[in-house]
Amino acid sequence: MATAYLKGTASADYFGWSVAGAGDINNDGYDDVLVGAYGQSSGYTDNGVAYLLYGSSAGITGTITAATIGTTVSGAAFKGPGTNYIAGE
């Protein structure tokens, strides 16, 4: 079994405190993962960051997309024009 090692930017960012399966966001046939870091600062007060990690035939890629988020990650699929959408709470 393959092992992935993912590390946040600082010890107090709490990267990985919350993790959710995100479905296949980029429609490549592989499930993606949403990882929360509620202590990560992106320049705003009382916010965090969510990282979207893309699945691939080689495993999870290093490409990430950041967005503000709270202290938990809860996945939800929304019907759209051929694309999955994810919402955090």
N, C-alpha and C positions, 0 to 999 in steps of 0.2 A: 504494500500500500504506500502510495506517495504521501509525503508530508510537506505541508506548506508552512513557511515561517513568515509571519507578517508582523511588522513592528510600527508603532506609532511614532510621532515626531518628538514626544516628550513623555516622561513617566507619569505626569499628572493629566495627560489628555484622555486617559481611560479608553484608548483604542481597543475595540473588541468587547467592550462592556455589553454591547448588544449586537446581535448578528441575526440576519434574516435572509432566507432564500428569496431572491428577487425574480425568479422565473427567467425567461430568455429575453432580456431587455433589448438587445441589439439584433435579435432574430438570426443568430448564427447557428442555432441548433444546440447550444450548450447553455445550461443554467448559469445565472450570474448571482452574486452575493452582495448584500448591502451590509456594511460594517459601520457601527456608530462609534464616535469618539466625543462624548459629551463634554469633556474638559478642554478640547481643542479650541483655541481662539482663532477666529477669522476676522478680527477687527471690530466685532460688535459685543455688546454687553449681554451676558447670560445666554450664550448660544453655544453650539457645538458644530461638529462636522459629520457628514455621512460620506463614506467612500463606497463607490460602486465598483466592484471588482468583476471583471469579465471572465467567464469560463471559456475554455478552448480545448482542443484536443490534447494540448500539452499541460492542461491544468489551469489554474488561475493566473491571469496575466498581471503585470505590474501597472497597467493603465488604471488610473483612478480619476473620478470626478467628484469634486467636493460641493456640498450644499449645506445650508444651515439645517440643524435638527435639534430635537430635544434630548432627553435622557434615555429614550428607548427607540428601538426600531421595530416597527410592525408592518409587515408587507401587506399590500392590498393591490389587486389587479383591477384596472379600470378598462372598460371596453373602449377601444379607439380604432382608428383606421389601420388595422393590421399591425399595431404596435402595442406592447404592454407598457403600462405606466405604474409607478410605485409611489406610495405616499408614506411618510413617516409620521409618528405621533409622539 
